[in-house]
Amino acid sequence: MSDTLVLSGITKIYNPGKSSEVKVLNGADLRIAKGEVVAMVAPSGAGKSTLLHIAGLLDTPDAGQVTLDGRQMNGLSDRLRTEARRRDVGFIYQFHHLLPEFTALENVVIPQLANGVGKAEAEARAQKLLQTVGVAGRAGHRPAALSGGEQQRVAFCRALANGPGLLLADEPTGNLDPDTSDQVFAALMELVRATGMSALIATHNLELAARMDRTVRLSQGRIS
């Protein structure tokens, strides 16, 4: 089985050479196979958001190599990195960050239009994704009219709208109550399994982590 994501010797230093220097990542290594869902558990401040940003091409490491779907990302121009990120990676955060002036359906359509998909095709895919997570009946509502759980489900659909091979999620249910968190996580896993994508999901919730294929831990800048 080939790997969707390979991180090799990832190092990230903030304020290098200064008294306030912080080595957030120190030679972190990680492989995620195609179709594998991996939980990443780490204490606050351990660098999990930094690692996710590097894996998703939002940031660059000071040392080490990022490989997506067999293609090395280091040294690519900003334009090529942006294209790879738009095509190959989906992001989910603790807060939904939906566009408030657009409906749930439109929030899922917009990233597809930006990727060159026609409007009719984008709307059909958006409706299908919303149906998969149980909010198709809310497609015409703006975020303010949706519950927290519904907003996060729409955010899931938006992240998967362009069919990325890799999903990166940073505490995707951390802003929800326990019951809603469990339901929303189940919806997320259904989406991920249905598409066969790989996922790296940062969470403090060990019960949710246990429902993934395996768990890795980030500590002192390294992954174990």
N, C-alpha and C positions, 0 to 999 in steps of 0.2 A: 504494500500500500504506500503510495507516495505521500509527501507532506504538502499541506497547504501553506503552512508558515514554519519557517526555521529562523530562530534568533541565535546567533553565534557570537559569544563573547561581548555582549552588549554592555557598554560602559557609558555612563552619563554623569558629568561633573558640572555642578553649578558654581559660579564664581571661582573658576580655576586660578590657582596661584595666589589667592588672597587668603587672609586669615579666616574669612567666612566660607571657605571652600567646603562644599558638601558633595561627596561621591554617592549619588543616589543609587546608581546601578554599577556593579563591579564585576563585569564578566558574566552576565546572565545568559544562560543557554536554555532554549526551549524548542521542542518540535511538536507540531500539532498535525496529525494525519488527516487526510481527507475524510470528512464526515464525522470527525471526533469532536466531542464537546468537553472542554476542559475547564474546571473551576480553578480560579487563582485566589488563594486565601492569603491575606497579609495584614499586619497591624497598620493602623493609621500612620501615614508618613513614611511607609516603607518604600514607596516609589511605584506602586501599581499603576497609577494614572500615567506616570511618565513612561512606563513600559508599554502601556496600551497605546499611547500617542506615538511612540517610536514604531511599534508593530503596525500601526495604521497609517504610517507615513505623514503624520502631522508634525513630527519632530525628527531630528536626526541624531544618531548616537555620536559620541566623541570617539568611540572605537567599537569595532564589531561589525557584523554583517546581518542585514535583514533580507531574507529571501521569501518571496511570495510566489507560490505556485511554480517553483523551479526557476524563477527569474530574480537575479540579484538587483536590489533596489538602490544600493549605495552608488553614488556618482551620477544618478539620473538628474536631468534638469528639473527645475520646478514644474514645468509644464508636463513632463512625462510622469512625474510623481503624482501630480494632481489627476491626470488621466487614470493612472493605475489605482489610485485611491477611490475615485468615483466609480470605476468599473469593478474593482475586486473586493472592496471593503465596505461593510456596513457598521455604523456606530450607534450604540444606545447608551444613554447616560441616566443618572439617577433621576434627574428632572427631565421632563418630556421635550421641552424646547420646541413645541409646535408653533407654527405661525398663527397668531391669534386671529388675524383677519380672514383666514381661509377655513373652509370646512374640513372635516376629517378626510373626506375623499380627496379634496384638493391638496392637502398636506402630503398625501401619498402619491399623487399624480405629479406634483411639481418636480421632484428629483428625477423622475423618468423623462419629463420633457427636457430637462437640462442635459440629459444623456442622449437626446436625439430620438426618443420614442415618440410615435405619433399620438395625438390626443385620445383617439378612440381606443387604441391598444392600451395606453396608460390607464385610462379610466376602467377598462375591463379588468386589468390586473389588480388595480387598487381595490376594486369592489371584491374581487376574489380573496385578496389578502385580508380585508376587513371581515369578510364572512368567516374565514378560517379562525380568527380570534374572537368571534362572537359579537362584533360591533357593526355589522353591515347595516343594521337598522338605524344607526346613528351617523351614517355617512354624510348626511346633509347638515349636521350640527357643527358649529364652531367649538373650539376647545373650551371656552368658558361655560358652555352648556353640557360638558361631559364631566363625569366623575373622574377622580384621580386614576383609578384603575383603567377606565376607558381611554383616558388621555395617553397612558403609557402603552396600551395595546396599539393605539394608532401610531405611536412613536416606533413600536416594533415593526409595524407594516412599512413605515417610511424607510426604516433602515434596510429592509429586505426588498424594497421596491425594484431595484435594479439587478436583483439576482446575484449578489456578491458571493464569492466563494468563502469568504471569511467574515464572521461577525465578531465584533469586539464590544463588550458590554461592561460598563463600570457601575457596579451596584444598581442594576436595572430595576430592582424592586425595593431599594432602600428607603424610598420615600412613602411607602404604602404600609397600611396596617397588616398584621400577620395573615388574616384570612384573605384579604385582597391580594397580598403578596403571593400567597400560595396559588391562587387562581390565575393570576397574571403570569407567574412563572410557568405554570402548566401550559398556558397558551403560547408562550415563547418557545418552549421545548417542542410543542406540536409543529410550530412554524419551521423551526430549525430541522427537525427530523424529516418533515415533508419535503424540504428542498435539498436535503443531503449535504448541506454546507457544514463547514467547520466553525467552531466558536471557542472563544476565550472569554470567560465570564468572571469578573472580579466580584467577590461577595464576602461579607462577614458571616453570612448565614450558613452554618455547617450542615443543616438539614437540606438546604437547597443544593449545596455542593455535593452531597452524597447521592443526589439524583442525576449527576452528570457522569461521564465515562471515567474520569479520574480527576484527582485534585493535586495541584502543585502549590507549593508555598514559597512566597517571596520574603526573604529575610536577609538583612545585611548586604543587600545588593545582588544577591544570587537566588536562583530558583532551585528548589529541591523537591 
